[in-house]
Amino acid sequence: MIMAEVAIKLFIQEPGPVQFGSHYLRIVAFFYPFLGINFILNGTVRAAGAMYQVLILNIISFWVLRYPLTYLCSELLGETGIAFGMGISFVISSLFAFLYYRYGKWREKKLFQNKEDSQKTRENRDEN
């Protein structure tokens, strides 16, 4: 990211935080396309009605991947590891999202009943 330092200086001017923020943005910017892929795939699946599956994917993404990877990478690489941990979690999360998009059963969800199913539902309701 070419303008990382300028972007950070919009909010803070102290040299230490500006240097850290610029370095962080330059690393994480490389991984942001994976976050976009994750959003697109999860949004598609969620729009098809598979909301709980996406919730589980997001819980895994944050609690099983992002936080532990960020901690582990920060222990190994120091402050730079924070950015790498976040980025690696974006890549793995987008891989999980792609695998669920490709092989999951979200396509079998029905948002709307067809006419025959609606008629059967009404008949069953009338019988009770």
GIZIRA-V505749 format. One record per backbone hydrogen bond with DSSP energy under -1.0 kcal/mol. CO is the residue of the C=O (numbers start at 1). NH is the residue of the N-H. If there is no record, write none. Layout:
# GIZIRA-V505749
co | nh
CO | NH
CO | NH
This chain:
# GIZIRA-V505749
co | nh
1 | 4
3 | 7
4 | 8
5 | 9
8 | 11
8 | 12
14 | 18
15 | 19
16 | 20
17 | 21
18 | 22
19 | 23
20 | 24
21 | 25
22 | 26
23 | 27
24 | 28
25 | 29
28 | 31
28 | 32
31 | 34
31 | 35
32 | 36
33 | 37
34 | 38
35 | 39
36 | 40
37 | 41
38 | 42
39 | 43
40 | 44
41 | 45
42 | 46
43 | 47
44 | 48
45 | 50
46 | 49
49 | 51
50 | 54
51 | 55
52 | 56
53 | 57
54 | 58
55 | 59
56 | 60
57 | 61
58 | 62
59 | 63
60 | 64
60 | 65
61 | 66
62 | 67
65 | 69
66 | 70
67 | 71
68 | 72
69 | 73
70 | 74
71 | 75
72 | 76
73 | 77
74 | 78
78 | 81
79 | 82
80 | 84
81 | 85
82 | 86
83 | 87
84 | 88
85 | 89
86 | 90
87 | 91
88 | 92
89 | 93
90 | 94
91 | 95
92 | 96
93 | 97
94 | 98
95 | 99
96 | 100
97 | 101
98 | 102
99 | 103
100 | 104
105 | 108
106 | 109
114 | 118
115 | 119
116 | 120
117 | 121
118 | 122
119 | 123
120 | 124
121 | 125
122 | 126
123 | 127
124 | 128
